[in-house]
Amino acid sequence: MESLFIDGSNVEVSWNEVDSWDTFWSYLQNTLLDGIHDNTIDDEIYIYNENKLLSLPRLRQLKISNTSCQIPAVFSDVLFDCFSGYNADEEDKFTMDFISYYADQSNNSKLYNEKLNTRPYAGQLATYGHGGYQQLLDSNKNISSFILHDLRFNGWIDRGTRAVFIDFTVYNANINMFCIVKLVAEFLPTGGIVTSYEINVQKLLRYVTEKDKVLFGFEIALIIFVIYYIVEEIMEMLVLRLAYFLDYWNILDCIILVQIIIGIGISLYRSVTINSLVLQSETDPNLFTSFETIAHYESMYNDLSALCLFFSWIKIFKYISFNKTMRHFSQTLSRCFNDILSFAVMFFIIFFAFSQLGLLLFGTLLRDFSTFSDSTYTLFRIILGDFDFLALERASTILGPVFFITYIFSVFFILLNMFLAIINDTYSEVKSEMSSEGTTGLEFGGYIKKSIKRMLCMRETEEEEEEEEDEDHGVTKIVLPRLRPHPDTGQSEDEESIDSMFEERPPRVLRTQETMSSAPQWDVQSNGEFAPRFPYKGPSYEEFKILCRRVDRNDDAMGSVISKIDAVISKLEMLEKSYNKGIFPVIEEMSFPDGLEDEQTIHIPDETNHRGDWS
């Protein structure tokens, strides 16, 4: 479609070459009609022999009244009409006064219609409403040519015209795709024309093939999961109340759920609406059927799907937070957030100052600085290295280079390096603190390995409660766990916890003789079997798990206490080194970490005391 209607090489006038009234009418009479009426089969129009035109093409015009601007008094005797740029409040809605022979006999081309089954369009010059004057072309190429000639001869486009839209829709059954085409010509108050276009290709009929039906089944499963997670999130809100929103992962979950719910609503609307639109285009082919609205919602659905997938990938950080590198990353961002926020305020003050300066200096000379938003985007591009220094120099020989060099020095060399310094310093602090505290994270492979060992440990615990018979030797064997030193570490017991020094090995089988010599608490019965001397009164498996959790909590608490003690010892060593060097610090007291509040002061000996009289 783009090669046929936009930038065709074998046409008289392409859409990109339209810049005046004459070239605009020439495009309609030649390029547009030749492209639309490419092939006709049984009074139905096919473009490129495969794309069926669903309804007649439509021309829609928006005009401005001749009182939309005020003529200066000095020219009031010479100029009588004034047409400003497009403004919805100044839109011309009067009936056109001309006689048409081939144009629409229902006078739609002369009458203003408030709603023409379309959406507001944001063009390059303004945002246009959904009303206007419309004219449908015909399925016959000759009649369509006469209609265009009639409109041009009667002045359908005049000085008040500010936008003309050309709309049509085609469908390709081979790939099950709809193509919604919109060509936009914006008429400037200065007399020129700016063209743009939208070619929206969408799959509006979703469930046709077997693969589509399988996709429909997955969508049903997604709806079931969404309902489950909605109930779960509501229960968490009821329990945590406002504390629920203090966790940003919960906020991210809510965002994902809202996006999925909106997407489900759009999908239902599309499935219900598309069938009625196709039926309308088939039953009444002499009317214009607009697929623009449903294509807009389909584009919104695709955008929501993309955002939902993006946030779902971000959520992976929640489940790999045990990794040491991920912990460095998350803690660095959380700790330097306030510093970055303060820096952002300073950065944007300077940045917007340069943006406003560029607008005022070069706004009338360069397209990149013509508006405040364009000036802002241009300065962002300069940061990334995309700039046109020669254009600035041509605009102003002195101010152009001065503006460029000042901006590069202030923003690129100073502010951006300050931003990187904030992140680097924070990362260094986080890394040193985690190293001093002995905080280690698991790699992903280690995490999987630990999970598998935990599962095997649970299985071995169940096997320890049963006796196994050795069928080959006919003897009784007792399954006992065996501990051995960790094979991967060479550290001593005081450098690493017992949990990391020892790990469980596969159970060892003890024969009868070994059991008699190493387990005196067992009695031998008359039949040769072993029986416990006393009944087992140990904890149950559930009690054992509770005790394990308590031990884990105690380990965490001890780790915190040990880190605080290490901090105190390091401070004492610093004081001792200072004393040995003959430096007597003037310190009356030293605060201890939380939890060590029995003695809050350390008395420093007098300078006359001996070096070894510390107590």
N, C-alpha and C positions, 0 to 999 in steps of 0.2 A: 504493500500500500504506500509506503513511504517513497519508494522509487517511482511509483506511477503518478502520485499526486503531489509530491513535495519537491523532489529534486530530479525529475526526469530529464535525461539528456537529449531525448529525441522529441521534445515538445517545443512549441513556439515560445511559451512563457511558463516558467516553473513558479511554484508558490513562493519560493525565496526571492524571486526577482520582482514580485509585485511591490511597487512603490508609489503608484499614482492611480488615478481613476481609470485611465486608458488601459494600463496593464492589468488592472483588476478585472475589467469587463472582458478583456482579451483572454484572460485565464478562464473565466467562467464559460465563454463561448467555445473555447477550443480544448484546453487541457482537461477541464472538469468533465464536460460532456463526452469527450472521446474516451476518458478513463472509465466513466460510469457505464456508458453504453458500449462496452467492449464486445459483448455477445448477448443476444436475446434468444431464448428458447421458450416457445409456447407463451409468449408475452411476459416472460419472467426474465429479469436482468441478471446476468452472471458476469462477474469481473474475473478476468483470467480463467474463464470457463469453469471455475470450481467454487467461487465465492458468490453465494446467492444474496441479492439485495433484498432485505426484509421489508422495507417500506420506501416510499418515495423520498428523495433528498429534499431538504428544507433549507431555505434562506431566511435568516432572522436578522432584523436590523434594530438598532437602538439609536435614537436621535436626541439632540439637545435643542432647547428652544432658543430663539434669537434674542431673548431678553436675559440670557444667562450671565451676561457680563455688562459692565457699564462703560460707555464710550466717553473718553475725556471731552470736556467742553470745547477745547480748541479744535476737535475734529467732528463735532456734532453736526456741522453743516455739510460735511463731506461723506462721512460714514454713517450708515443707518442701521446696519445689522451687526450683531456681535455674538459669536458662538464660542463659549469657553470650553474647557475640557469636560469630560463626562462627570456628571453629578446626578445621583438618583433624584435629588430634590428638584433639579432643573430639567428633568427629562421631558421631551416633547411627546404629548399624548393626543394631539389633535388628529382628526381624520385628514388623510391626504386628498387633495383635490386634483384628480386627473382621470382621464377616460382610458380604460384598458381594453384591449381586444383579445389578447391571448392569456393575460394574467388571470389569477384565480377569480372566478366569477362570484365567489362568495364574499368578495371585498376584504378578505383577510390581509391582503397586501396593503390595503389602505387604512384599515382600522387598527388601533392599538389594542393589544390584548395583555391583561395584567399577568396571566399565568399561561405559559406555553409548554408546560410539562418538561421543564428543564431545571437545571440548578444554577445558582449564581456562579459566575466565572471570574477568577482572579487573573486578569491579563497583565501585560507589561506596563500599561499606563494607568489602569484603574480596575476596580472590581465591578462587574456588570451584573444587573439584575436578571430575573427570569421572565421578563415580559418583552414587549416589542411588537414590531410588524413582521409578519411571516409570509413567505410565498413558497408553495410546493412546486417542484418540477414534475415533469410527466414521465411516464414509462416509455414514451416515444421520443426519440432524440430530436426529431424535427420540431415537434410541439414544444419541447423544452427550449430549443434554440429561439423559437418565436416568443416564448414567455420572457426570456432574458432580453431580447431585443425590445420588447414592449416596455419592460421596466427601465431600461436605459434611455429610451426615447422620451418617456414621461418624467424623467428626473426622479426616479425612486431613491437614488442616492444623491444627496445634495450637501451643502455646506454644513448642515446640522448633523449629518451622520457621524457617529462616533465609533460604531463597531458593527460589523457584519459577520454572522456565524453561518457556516455551512456544515450541516449535520447529516450523516447517513450511517447505516449499520449493515454489515454483511455477515453471513454465517457460512462456515466451511464444515460440511458434514464429515469429511475425510478425517479431520483431526478434532472434531467436536469443539470448535472455537468460534467465539463471537468477536468481531472486530468493530469497535465503536470509534468512528472517525469524526473529529471536530476541527475544522479549519477556521481560524480567527483572523480577521483583518481589522486593525485598530486605526482609525482615521485621526491624525494629529491636528490640533488647532492651527499648526503652522502650514498644513496643506499636504503633508506626506502620509504614507501608510506604513504601519509596522505589522508584520505578519507573524503568526505563531500557529502551533497546531498541537493536537493531542490524538494519538492513536493508541487506544486501550484494547489490548487483546486479553480476553477473559474466557475461562471455562465455566459458563453459567449453568449448563446442564451437567450436574456432577455425577449422578449415579446411572450410568448407561452400560458400561462393560462389566465383566466379572470382577476385574480388578477394582473397579469403583465400588462394587457391592462389598468386597472385602474391606475396603476403606471405610465404608459405612458401618460395618461391624466394629471396627476399631473406634470409630467415633462414639458408638453406643457405649462401649467399654469405658471410654474417656468420661462420658457423662456420669456413669455410675461411680467412677473414682472421684469425680468432682463433688458429687453429692456427699460421698463419705467424708472427704476432707473438709467440706463446708461444715458438716455437723461436728467434726473434731475441732475445727478452729473456733466454732461458737462455744463449745464446752470449755476450751481453754480461756476464752474471753470471760466467761461466767466465773471461772475459778480465779484467774489472775486480775481481772478487771483492768484498771489503767496500766498496771505493770506489764500487761501483755504487749502494749505498744512501745515499751522501752527497749525491747529486743528488735533490732533491725531485721533479723531473719524472719520474725513474725510479720513485719510490715511487707517484706518481699513476698511471703506466702500469700498475703491478702492481695497484693498487686497481681500476682499470677492468676489467682482464682477469679478476680474481677475481669481480667482480660479474657479468660476462657469463657466466662458466662456471657460477656458481650459477643464473643465470637460465635457461641452457640445461637444467640438471638439473631445475629446477622445471617447465619446459615439457614435458619428456619425461614426468615423473611425471603431470602433468595430462592429457596425451594418452592415457596408458595407463589411468588410473584412471576418468576420467569415463564412458567407455563401459560399464565394468562396473557403475558406480553406476546409470546410467540403465536398464540391463538388469535389475538387481535390483529397482528400483522398479516396473518393468513386469511382471515375472514373479511377484512376491510383494507385491501392493499392500496386504496386511493387516499388513505390518511397517513399521517406521519406517526410512527410509533417510536417513542423515545426509550432507549435502553441506557441512557446516561445515568439515571439515578441508581439503578441496580448495579451498573458497572462501578459506580463510586463506592457503594457499600461492599462490593466484592474486593475492591482495592483496599478498603479499610480492614476487611477481614484478613487479607494477606499481610497487611502491616501489623495487625495485632498478633498474628501467628509468629511473625518474625521477632517481635518484641518479647513474646512469651518464651520462645526458644532461647533468646538471648538471656533473659533473667533466669531461666532454668539452668543454663550453663554457669551463670554466676553463683547459683545456689550450691554448686559442687564444692565451693570453698568451705561451706559449712561442714561437709562430711570428710574433708581431708585436713581439718584444722589440727589433727594430731601430728602432722608432719612438721619438722623443725623449721624448714624454709617457709612454709605457709604461716607458721606462728610468727616468724620474723616479719613477714609481709603485713599481716593483719595488725600486729601490735605497733608497727611503724606508722601505718596509716592512722590508726586510732589516736596515737600519742601526738602526732604532729598536725592533727586536724585543726586545732585552735590556731596554731602558728600559720598554717596555710590560709585559714580564713582571714586572719589579720593581713597577711601578705596580699591576698586577693583584693581587699579593699584598696590598698595602696596601689596595686598594679592597675586596676581598672580606672582609678582616678587619673593616673598618668596616661593610660591607653586612650581613654575617651577624650582627654584633652588634645592628644595628637590627632584623633579622628575628627574632632570639630575643627581643628586648625587646618587639616587637609581639605575638609569640605569648603571652608571659607577661602582658602588660597587657590585651589584648583577645581572647585566645583563647576565653574563655567567653562573650563578648558579641557578637562579630562573626564571621560565616561566613568572611570573607576571611582571618582570622587564626586559624582553628580548628586548623590543623596547621602544622608548620614549613615544609612545601613550599608551602602556600597563602599563608603569610605572605611567603615569598620571592617568589612570583609577584606578589603584591599590591604589594610594594615596587618590582619592575621596572615594573609598570604605572604607578606614581606617577611614575617617571622619564620615562615617555612621555606624561604628562599625563592619564592615566585614573585618577581617584581620586574617592572619596566623602568629602569633608571633613565633611559634616553627620553621617554615620554615626560618624566618630571623635569628633565633638563630643558626640553623644548618648551614646556609650559612656562617655566621661569628660570632664567639662566642662573640667578643668584639664589632665590628662595627654594627652588627645587632641590639642588644638592645639599643646601643647609638643612632643609627639612628631613631629607633622607638620612644624612649622617647623624644628625641629632637623635632621630628616632632609633636608629640601629644602636647607637652608643647607649642610650638610656634604657631601652627595653631589652635588646638582645644581650648586650654585654653586662649589664648591671642587674636588671630585675630577674631575668631568667636564671642567671647564676646564683642569685639569692634564693630563688625557689629550689634549685638543685641542692644548695648548701643546707637548707632546712631539712630536706629529706635525708641527705647523707649523714648529717649530725644525729638525727633521730635514730636512724638505722644503726649507727655505731653505738649509741647508748643502749639500745635494745639488745644488740648482740653481746656487748660486754656484760650487761646485767644477767642475761640468760646464761652466759658462760660462768660468771662468778657464782651464781646460785646452783650450778650443776644441772640446770634444766636441759633435758635432752628430749628430742622428739623422735618418733618412730618414722622410718621410711615406709613406703607403701608395702614393699616386700616383707619387711619385718612385721608390719601390722597383720598381714595375712598369715605369716608363720606363727605369730602369737595366738591368733584366733584358732588355727588348726590345733596347736598344742593344747589350748584350753578345752577344745572339744575332746581330744584324746584323753586329757586328764579326767574329765567327767566320766568317760567310758571305763577307764582303768579303776576309778573309785567304785563303780558298780561291780566290777569283776572281783575286787578285793573282798567283797561281802559273800562270795560263793566259793565252794570247794570244787576243784576240777579233778576228774579221774584221768589218769594216764593209762589208756587202753593197751598200749604196747607193753608196758612193764608191769601193769597190775598193781601199782603202788599209789598211795595217796600223796598229792602234792598241795602245798599251801602257797598261795599267791601273795607275795609281800612286795611293797614298793621299795625301790632302791634309789638312793641319791648319790650323785657323783659331782665333782667340781665341774664348773662350766668350762667347756673346751675352748671357747673363743676369747676368753679374757685371761690376762696374766696379773691382774691387780690383786692386792692382798685383801683380807677380810675387812680391815678398817677403811679401805678406800671404796669399797662397793658394797651395796646392801646384800643381804643373804639371798633375796629373791633373784638377783642377777648372778650370784655365785653358783647357785645350784638349780638344776632343772630335773624334771622327772624323766627316768629312763623306762624302757619297756619292763614289765614285771619279771622278776626272777623266780624261777621254780626251785623250791627246796625239796630235796629227797627226804626219805624217812630218817636216814642216819643223821643228815645235817640238821634236821628239825629237832631230833632228840638231844643233840649236843648244844644247840644254840637257842632252844626255846624250852627252858625248864618249867614254864608256866602251863605246859600242856601235859595231860595224863594219858597213859596208854591203856586202853580198855582191853578186855579179854579177847575180843575178836581181832585185835591188832590195829584198830583204828584209833585216831587221836580225838580227844575231847577236851575242851577248855576246862581248866581247873575251877575257874570262877565264871559265872554268867557275865556276858558283855553288857556293860552299863555306860558305854560311851555316848556321845551326842549323835543325834540323827543327822541325815544329810542336809535337811533344811537348816538345822541349828549350825551345822558346819559352815554353810554358805553365809549365814549371819555373822559368825565369828570371823570369816575371811573378810567380809566387808568392814567390820570393825577394825581389824588389823590394817587394812588398807588406809582407812581414815587416820589411824594412829601414825602410820608411816608418813602420810602427807603432813600431819601436824609436826612430827619430829623433823621433817625436812625444813619446814619453815623456821623452827626454833634453831636448828643447826646453822642455817644461813645467817640468822641474827647474831648467834654467838661468834660466827666467823667474822662478821663485820666489827663486833666489839674487839675481838682479838687483833684484827688488823689495825684498829685505831691505837690499841695499847702498844703494838709493835712500833708504830710510828712515833709514839711518845718516847719509847725506850731508845730508839735510834737517835732522836733529837737530844736526849740526855747524854748519850754516849759521845756525841759530837761536841758536848760542852754548851749546847743550846738549851736553856731552861725556859720552856714555854710558860707564858703567863696565862694560865687557864684555871679558873676557879671551879668550874664544873663542866661535866660532859654528859649530855643526855643519852640515855640508852633507848634501844628499840622498845616497842610496845611489848608488854609482858615481863619486862625486867625492871620493875619499878620499886624494888625494895631499897636499893641504894641508888640515888639519883646524882651523887656527886663523887668526884675523885679529887682528893686533896693532893696538890703538887708540893713536894718537899721544898724547904727553903734553900736558897742558893748556897748556904754555908754547909748544908748537909753533904755527906759522902755520896758518891755516885752509886754505891751499892746499897744505900739505905732505903730503897723503895719498898714499900709495904702495902 
